[in-house]
Amino acid sequence: MILPSRDSLSGQGAALRATAAVSLTPVPDWLRRTVADTQSLAGKDIEDIALAAGAVVGALDALVRRQERWAGAWRQRQALSAAAATTRQMGRAEDEAALRDAVLLTRPGDDVGPAGRLLLAWRRLATRSTKDLLMEKNLAAVLEEFDHAPDDEVVSDRVEDLRRLRAGAGTVGMLTGAFIAAERHGFGRALGAWLADALLAQRLGWAHAVPLLGAEVALAMPPGRPRRVASVIAATGVETEAERAKGLLAAQARAALRAVDLFVDLERRADRLLGVAPKLRAKAADAVVDKLLSDDAIVASEKIAGMSDRGLRRLFDRLVELGALRELSGRPTFRIYGL
């Protein structure tokens, strides 16, 4: 079954935007139960899984099109979740806090390390214009961040593969094709997730992609498959086309639902920050608020024009007292703040 077209998803989005104006639950209860119940989803036909995935992506599309002022922080928080899951899949120990430290506490130009580069790759997906994501120069940089040696011929071949997928494949074919394109040269499923998210954003006409599939630790595994069998498939690559499609569609549905829930949570936090912003008397307070709404997190030593280090720390402390901001590191020095 082919998922709803872009026009169809946009139509769903218009209706969902109207509902979102009076409710903070853009995903109906029946759909939430269907997607959250992994075992139940596993027993469904691919058409039913595709329908659920299309419905949740439609709800997500409606939220993306609202173009909220704080959407940058939302996308970057999604990128952080994707990077943390990717590091776990690669057998590394860094969690979200360690990934933040690797990037935010490193001087400009210094090496952020392998885990930090993974976060940069997912941030690249969340911050670059969608139309630039699958260009050769950007893909070469992404390969390096995923710790693959960029080869001009390989990059050129992948760009051509992705161009054909974008132009001619149905939604399911585009999703599975992104992973096949990545795996063909041994790049693995993490890069396949990055490519699939980029293709989805382009198909739906989003200005920026929302990192989704990277946060699925069971990427491409048919939902409900026993761990032992899943491990064999991961090791041997033996997997039917239908199994791959079902696993990816279920992963996409779960990832989109989590993104919707995070959107609702950050909307509440951003509204609180924007509510107290007019009361702030510090110089450059507006620039600080804009930075907080655009990024996952910023350090207390962030260089912001018109704001001293001491003034910024005092402003952060005030915002924390007002319940409009959180200190995310949990330590007394080198503190990090965000929604």
Disulfide bonds with the S-S distance in Angstrom:
none
